[in-house]
Amino acid sequence: MTDRPVKKIFLDPNKEPLLHAAHSPSLLATLEANQVEVAYQCREGFCGACRAKLCRGKIAYNQEPLAFVRDGEVLLCCSQPVTDVIIKLV
């Protein structure tokens, strides 16, 4: 069995990145585990409260969100990074 590489989450390009382990269910869970406060409500992609700006990188949704997502945005509650990412919390 091959280990999946850990992805890096940058909130500020000038600070150390957070590490997103392969077993983490979402970007939101990783941020919470690192004591980063993020607005959220449903954790399922229904409401859009956890919306953030995806500045760089690629994500994949665990399930397609029902909330409207514009280009350049990501719902943290139901997504995983495919590559290292830079996100801006709004």
N, C-alpha and C positions, 0 to 999 in steps of 0.2 A: 504494500500500500504506500502511496506517495503522499507526503505532507503537502497540503495546499499552502502556498505562500501567504504570509500575513500582508494585508494591505495597509497603507498609511493614510491617515485622515489629517489633513492640515486645515486648521481653523484660522491660523495666522502664519503666513509664510516665514516669519521671523522667529517662530517658536518651534519647539520639538513637536513632532507629529504624534497623534494618538495611534495606537495599533489596533486594527480590526481583525480579531481572530476568526478563523474559519467557522468556529462553532457559534459565533454571535448571531442572533436572529436578525439583527438590523443595525443600520447606522445609529438609530436612536438608542438602542440598547448599549452600544459601545460608548456613545457620548455620556449616557447616564452612569455607566460603570466608571467613567473618568470624572465624575462630578461636574459635568457641563450641564447647565440648566438650559432646557429646551422646552418650548411650548408644545403641548400635544394634548389630544383628547381621546381619540378612538383606538389608536395603534393598529388600524386595519386599512388605512388609505381611503376612508370614507369622508373625513371632514376637511382635510388639508391644513389643519392647525400646525403641523410640524414642517411646513414648507420651508425650504432653504434654497439659496442660490448655489447651483453647481458651477463653480468657476473653471474647474479643469478636472478631467478624468471621466470615467464611465462608470455607470451604475446599472444594476439590473433589479427589477422589482420581483419580490417573492411571489406576489400576485398583482395583477394589473389594478392600480388604484381606481376607485370610483370618483374621487375628487379630481377636478380639472387641474392639469399640470401643464404649465407653459414651457416652451423651449427654454433651457437653461435653469430650470427648477428641478427640485427633487423632493419627494416626501420621505423624510427620514425614518418613519415608523415601519415602512414596508419595503425597504431597499437595502441592497448590499453593494459594496464597491467591487467592481470588476478589475479596476486598476487603482493605483494610488489616486486620491481625490483631494481637491481643494474646495471647501464649502464655506459659504458665508451665511451665518445664522441671521434671520430677519426678524 
